[in-house]
Amino acid sequence: MFTQRMKLADIIAANYNLILVLPRIGIALGFGEKSVKEVCAASHVPVDFMLMICNLYTFDDYRPEIDEFSKVDMSPLVPYLKASHSYYTAERLPHIGKHINHIAKGIDERYGRVLKQFYSDFRTEITEHFLLEEKYDFPKLLSLQQGIRKRGSAKTHSEKSHSMLVDKLNDLTQIVYKYLPGNVLPEETMELVFDILQLSSDIQKHALVEDRILLPYIDWLERSAE
Amino acid sequence: MKALVSVLVVEPSEIICEGLRSVLSGSGNYNVLAPMHDATGLMERIPIIRPDVLIINPTLLSSTPKQQLASIVQLRPAMPIVALVYQYVERSVLELFTHAIDIRQSRSVVLSVLHNSLSDKKRESQPVEEQENYELSDRETDVLVLVAKGLSSKEIANRLNISVHTVNSHRKNITHKTGIKSVAGLAVYAMIHNLME
């Protein structure tokens, strides 16, 4: 497990995917040899929260204890999740979409059409999923954090809907590298496969943050408010 | 020259040991190792001399013959264990063996029992290697097309006159073979493979 005395650069070396997490938490690159504690202090980020996310991203078995919620400053959680959503919707999904459109142009028109349709349906589905969370779960959490309890706002998502989204991304990679004609834009196709795999693993971790931190934290706040 | 099959005989009677040696060696296929007259030290001896066949008088087995035989099998799984019978042996003990030689049997029967014990063991230890077929079968393709069209497992079962259970097992195989889990992904697969009208 990572601790605040470690060098931030060592943590990134241990799990380079965390480089994606830093800007979402509010930490810029260029941190030199500073420790996690120093970097967080300089960036005004609660160090315990930052470590919670980094540990979850890195150690498969890590699951924060319920009592950690009372000790850790959880205020950056909603901004963090929103930043992740906007990274996916404003950057990664359009980027992958561009590749898909380009490749679709190079192959038989009928195949191109189903490929684009599959991706566009996926994009709609995941965007709606994010929007639902932002419309219901996040405001509910924010008011709970301020001690206001709203009645009747149910949880909008489940682990199952997360795994269905991840399944679709994995299906897309299978389709792209196994079934599309291999002689059309091979370099771009490989790039696309790596882009999708990267997004898929990032979204799986994002789902873990929601399943292992967001939902238990909401539960905990609700029970504490009773 | 063909390698000889080495045989370890565990039998108290020297006369019977000698008789067996004569019968087996005479066939030209077997090399009969120095016999043991009781089962003491058998577990230590087997890994060292590595016999191809073990012929043992069941009366020499311990009071828990089943466990003892199981541990011998574990020691050398490919080695058949043949009972050597001329005294009274409990039926339950005899049933633990798949092959038995009775000393009153003719030379040719004794040899064929031994031969069978070896070929049965060989067959058992080399299960027919099932070449996994990664391509979809015709029936799986039928199911795939209906899944791609958006039919539920129940509707597919009715359409193809098979049980829902069978449909689900086809669906599992389809996902296992293609790596695609979602209905939408399977629909793309079906389109790309020109399976849709």
Chai-1 contact restraints between the chains, C-beta under 6 A:
chainA,res_idxA,chainB,res_idxB,connection_type,confidence,min_distance_angstrom,max_distance_angstrom,comment,restraint_id
A,Y111,B,I192,contact,1.0,0.0,6.0,A-B,restraint_1
A,V114,B,V188,contact,1.0,0.0,6.0,A-B,restraint_2
A,V114,B,M191,contact,1.0,0.0,6.0,A-B,restraint_3
A,F118,B,A184,contact,1.0,0.0,6.0,A-B,restraint_4
A,F118,B,V188,contact,1.0,0.0,6.0,A-B,restraint_5
A,D167,B,K181,contact,1.0,0.0,6.0,A-B,restraint_6
A,D167,B,S182,contact,1.0,0.0,6.0,A-B,restraint_7
A,K168,B,S182,contact,1.0,0.0,6.0,A-B,restraint_8
A,D171,B,I180,contact,1.0,0.0,6.0,A-B,restraint_9
A,D171,B,S182,contact,1.0,0.0,6.0,A-B,restraint_10
A,D171,B,G185,contact,1.0,0.0,6.0,A-B,restraint_11
A,Q174,B,G179,contact,1.0,0.0,6.0,A-B,restraint_12
A,Q174,B,I180,contact,1.0,0.0,6.0,A-B,restraint_13
A,I175,B,V188,contact,1.0,0.0,6.0,A-B,restraint_14
A,Y179,B,I192,contact,1.0,0.0,6.0,A-B,restraint_15
